[in-house]
Amino acid sequence: MKNFIINEELANAVFNYLSTRPYREVAGLMAGLGQLQSAEKEPNGPPVDEAS
């Protein structure tokens, strides 16, 4: 599975959009967004070492 880094503004926009949809349709996606973790790198920086 690939990992992606998105900025906080995009994550919030997606979450806010999903919050306007019927809960049963989006509950799983919203739960997944709630598990996003902050990346310890700047955009366009070196890849984050997943082993650390």
C-alpha positions as CSV (number, residue, x, y, z in Angstrom):
1,M,0.0,0.0,0.0
2,K,1.3,3.5,-0.8
3,N,1.4,6.3,1.7
4,F,0.7,9.8,0.8
5,I,1.4,13.2,2.4
6,I,-1.3,15.8,2.1
7,N,-1.4,19.3,3.6
8,E,-3.7,20.0,6.6
9,E,-5.8,22.4,4.5
10,L,-6.7,19.6,2.1
11,A,-7.4,17.1,4.8
12,N,-9.7,19.6,6.6
13,A,-11.5,20.4,3.3
14,V,-12.2,16.6,2.7
15,F,-13.3,16.1,6.3
16,N,-15.6,19.1,6.1
17,Y,-17.1,17.9,2.8
18,L,-17.7,14.4,4.2
19,S,-19.4,15.9,7.2
20,T,-22.1,17.2,4.9
21,R,-22.9,13.7,3.6
22,P,-25.1,11.1,5.2
23,Y,-23.2,9.5,8.1
24,R,-23.7,5.9,7.0
25,E,-22.2,6.7,3.6
26,V,-19.0,8.3,5.0
27,A,-18.4,6.9,8.5
28,G,-15.5,4.7,7.5
29,L,-13.8,7.5,5.5
30,M,-14.2,9.9,8.4
31,A,-12.7,7.4,10.8
32,G,-9.8,7.0,8.5
33,L,-9.2,10.7,8.3
34,G,-9.3,10.8,12.1
35,Q,-6.3,8.5,12.1
36,L,-4.1,10.7,10.0
37,Q,-0.7,11.5,11.6
38,S,1.5,14.5,11.2
39,A,4.5,13.8,8.9
40,E,7.9,14.9,10.1
41,K,9.1,16.4,6.9
42,E,8.4,19.5,4.8
43,P,6.7,19.2,1.4
44,N,9.2,18.4,-1.3
45,G,11.7,17.3,1.3
46,P,13.3,13.8,1.6
47,P,11.0,10.9,2.1
48,V,10.0,10.0,5.6
49,D,11.8,6.7,6.8
50,E,8.9,4.4,7.6
51,A,11.1,2.2,9.7
52,S,11.8,4.9,12.4
